[in-house]
Amino acid sequence: MTLAGISAVAAGIAFLISGACIVVFFVSEKEAWGRANDATIALFAALMIQPAVEIYERYAPGSRWVVGLVTLIGIAGLLVIVVTSSLTAAAKLDWLLSAKIGGAGFGGFLTWMATACVLIFRRGGVPDALAVFGLATVGIMGVAVGLAIRFIRSYGRLSGEVQPPVGIWVVFAVAFVALPAWTIWLGVSL
């Protein structure tokens, strides 16, 4: 396993820990768990930079400009997540603002992820099933983000007097398992 592979596996583990922290935060409404969630999301994003560079190095020949541009978009998104989540974890940025800005960062990351999956299909090197699972994960993440945005616009936040419907939590749970599963599988494949 390469350094990028180890980094991707560690990123997946960090994301799983983040998922556990956010569950405890919503159940307990203790701010420390929300901050722990933000800190582990920042760690996830920082750890995913090396795998993004590795995918670029493997798949750029022949279309260096296109793969390079998408890699830059992905890394920029990851850096946005690192900064906003770190600031939120340190109580220097409101979590709702962080979620909005960080959502754009996740958009850049998911753009990279989808492109990486397409490159895997086209050029091989890792299992095609990883690409299929990755594209499904991007779709699930997109649905989760859309549901969260819609709920927050309607009710101001995801916790409080009005609780989100169970369907939102199910989509979040699937997303919070699918993304680290893909990340870990990517790491093992690298």
C-alpha positions in Angstrom: 0.0 0.0 0.0 1.3 3.4 -1.0 1.5 6.5 1.3 -1.6 7.8 -0.6 -3.3 4.5 0.2 -2.5 4.7 3.9 -3.7 8.4 3.9 -7.0 7.4 2.2 -7.6 4.6 4.8 -6.8 7.0 7.6 -9.2 9.6 6.0 -12.0 7.0 5.9 -11.5 6.2 9.6 -11.5 9.9 10.5 -14.8 10.3 8.6 -16.3 7.4 10.5 -15.2 9.0 13.8 -16.8 12.2 12.5 -20.0 10.4 11.9 -20.1 9.0 15.4 -19.3 12.5 16.8 -22.2 14.1 14.9 -24.6 11.5 16.1 -23.6 12.1 19.7 -23.9 15.8 19.1 -27.4 15.6 17.8 -28.5 13.3 20.6 -26.8 15.2 23.4 -26.7 18.7 21.9 -23.3 19.2 23.6 -21.2 21.5 21.6 -18.0 19.6 22.3 -19.2 16.8 20.1 -20.0 19.2 17.3 -16.5 20.6 17.6 -15.1 17.1 17.5 -17.1 16.4 14.4 -15.6 19.5 12.7 -12.1 18.6 13.8 -12.4 15.1 12.4 -13.9 16.4 9.1 -10.9 18.7 8.8 -8.6 15.8 9.4 -10.5 13.7 6.7 -10.1 16.5 4.2 -6.4 17.0 4.9 -5.7 13.3 4.6 -7.5 13.1 1.2 -5.1 15.5 -0.5 -2.4 12.9 -1.0 -4.8 10.4 -2.6 -6.1 13.1 -4.9 -2.5 13.8 -6.0 -1.9 10.0 -6.4 -4.9 9.7 -8.7 -3.7 12.6 -10.7 -0.3 11.0 -11.2 -1.8 7.7 -12.2 -4.4 9.0 -14.6 -3.1 12.4 -16.0 -1.0 11.1 -18.8 -2.9 11.6 -22.0 -5.3 14.2 -20.6 -3.1 16.1 -18.1 -5.0 19.4 -18.5 -8.5 18.0 -17.7 -7.4 15.7 -14.9 -5.2 18.5 -13.5 -8.1 21.0 -13.5 -10.4 18.6 -11.7 -7.7 17.6 -9.2 -7.2 21.3 -8.5 -10.9 21.7 -7.9 -10.9 18.7 -5.6 -7.9 19.9 -3.6 -9.2 23.4 -3.4 -12.5 21.9 -2.0 -10.6 19.8 0.5 -8.6 22.9 1.6 -11.9 24.8 2.1 -13.1 22.0 4.3 -9.9 22.0 6.3 -10.0 25.7 6.9 -13.8 26.0 7.7 -14.0 22.9 9.8 -10.8 23.8 11.7 -12.1 27.3 12.4 -15.5 25.9 13.5 -13.7 23.3 15.8 -11.8 26.1 17.3 -15.0 28.2 17.9 -13.8 30.9 15.5 -16.5 30.3 12.8 -20.3 29.8 13.3 -21.2 26.2 12.3 -24.0 27.3 10.0 -21.7 29.5 8.0 -19.0 26.8 8.1 -21.6 24.3 6.7 -22.5 26.6 3.8 -18.8 27.3 2.9 -17.8 23.8 3.6 -20.6 22.5 1.5 -19.0 24.2 -1.5 -15.8 22.5 -0.5 -17.5 19.2 -0.5 -18.9 20.0 -3.9 -15.3 20.4 -5.2 -14.3 17.1 -3.5 -17.3 15.2 -4.9 -16.5 16.6 -8.4 -13.0 15.2 -8.1 -14.4 11.9 -6.7 -16.8 11.5 -9.6 -14.1 12.2 -12.1 -11.7 9.8 -10.4 -14.4 7.1 -10.7 -14.9 7.8 -14.4 -11.1 7.6 -14.9 -11.0 4.3 -13.1 -13.7 3.0 -15.5 -11.8 4.3 -18.6 -8.3 3.4 -17.6 -8.4 0.6 -15.0 -5.8 0.1 -12.4 -8.2 -0.4 -9.5 -11.5 -2.4 -9.4 -14.4 -1.2 -11.6 -16.7 -1.9 -8.7 -14.9 0.8 -6.7 -15.9 3.3 -9.5 -19.5 2.1 -9.4 -19.7 2.4 -5.6 -18.0 5.8 -5.8 -20.5 7.2 -8.3 -23.4 5.8 -6.2 -21.8 7.4 -3.1 -21.5 10.8 -4.9 -25.2 10.5 -5.7 -26.1 9.7 -2.1 -23.9 12.6 -0.8 -25.6 14.9 -3.3 -29.1 13.9 -2.0 -28.0 14.3 1.6 -26.6 17.8 1.0 -29.8 18.7 -0.9 -32.1 17.5 1.9 -30.0 19.3 4.5 -30.1 22.6 2.6 -33.8 22.3 2.1 -34.5 21.5 5.8 -32.2 24.3 7.1 -33.8 26.8 4.8 -37.2 25.8 6.2 -36.3 25.5 9.8 -33.0 27.2 10.4 -31.0 24.2 11.5 -31.0 20.4 11.8 -31.6 20.3 15.5 -34.0 22.0 17.8 -37.7 22.2 18.1 -38.5 20.8 14.6 -36.8 17.5 14.1 -36.0 16.3 10.6 -38.0 13.4 9.2 -36.6 9.9 9.6 -35.9 9.8 5.9 -33.3 12.6 6.1 -31.5 10.7 8.9 -31.5 7.5 6.8 -29.9 9.2 3.9 -27.3 10.8 6.2 -26.6 7.5 7.8 -26.0 5.8 4.4 -23.9 8.8 3.2 -21.8 8.7 6.5 -21.1 5.0 5.9 -20.7 5.0 2.1 -18.1 7.8 1.8 -15.6 6.3 4.3 -16.2 2.9 2.9 -15.3 4.2 -0.6 -12.3 6.1 0.8 -11.0 3.1 2.7 -11.5 0.8 -0.4 -9.7 3.4 -2.5 -6.8 3.4 0.0 -6.6 -0.4 -0.1 -6.6 -0.3 -3.9 -3.8 2.2 -4.1 
